[in-house]
Amino acid sequence: MKDMCEVHLHDEEKVNRIQKVISQVDISSMSKLFKVIGDENRVKISYALCEDEELCVCDLANIIGASMATTSHHLRTLYKHSIVKYRKEGKLAFYSLDDDHIKQLILIALAHQQEVRVDG
């Protein structure tokens, strides 16, 4: 199977239209979002927060099998990029997903991965 065009010809109207649309979107921020979520431990944290709407740092550390320090580092990164939010209750910090869009991204990625595995 050849996965490349055999001639170098493009639809100039289509290319120009899509380039214009792309230039009006903050692609850099979208790329950063996927890079941040792309870390395996941060995906585990995000997925765990899809399963349970709120978890403390201790729970998350045990879920991902990492130290409290490592988990806190990942949570700070997720917080900095508005993927998670937290609330304090005494000395405990409880984390949740910042909004439903993050949950949708995680669940769509999971559905895609399962579909590829079945179809592949």
Helices and strands as residue ranges (DSSP letters): H 12-23, H 27-37, H 40-51, E 55-56, H 57-64, H 68-80, E 84-89, E 92-97, H 100-119
